[in-house]
Amino acid sequence: MSARTLGMSLLVLLCALRAGADEPERRARAHYEAGRALYTLGDYEQALHEFVAGYQLSARPEFLLNAGQALRRLERLDEAEAMFEKYLKETPPNDAKRAQVGELLEELKHHRAEVRPPPPAVAPVAPAPPPFVATPSPLPDRRSFARRQWWIFPVGAVVLAGAAVGLYFALRPGVDCSATPLGCLDASHAQR
């Protein structure tokens, strides 16, 4: 096998691997979008399944945060707490959402302490306020602006071309028929 054939084979293999590597990300994003839609509709059980499926394809901590939110809405507080703790383990210390997740964990612990039955000698406790509700956090869009808004460039070119043609006809000087030796042969110029 020649070096050129070997090089081309490696290039084709690398391209195939690259295309295959993007597929799990696309499927994970589809699970994420489906999970967000289901969460918005109030179907927290199905949203949870979508977030977990997305996390299995792409181990992004955002899936854990969203799954934890769905578990909170399902009143599965122990599992929600585990999801939030796993999120904190997997995110870097400078993550913007770490403080919010820390607050959610404290609320869960406080809520669980209030939900447990009090000892018989203590007076009943007032009902706990409703838990904090946060919507699932969006995944960052990894596509560039040009790939998402490709249609802006051709439309902008057509608009600019139309404006240039309009300006040309609006600003061109009128034709003086008396200055030409044959006069104006076109009736439209003679009317000016």
ABEGO torsion letter per residue (X at the ends): XBAAAAAAAAAAAAAAAAAAAAAAAAAAAAAAAAAAAAAAAGBAAAAAAAAAAAAAABBBAAAAAAAAAAAAAAGBAAAAAAAAAAAAAABBAABAAAAAAAAAAAAAAAAAAAABBBBAABBBBBBBBBBBBBBBBBBBBABBAAAAAAAAAAAAAAAAAAAAAAAAAAABBBBBAAABAAEBABAAAAAX
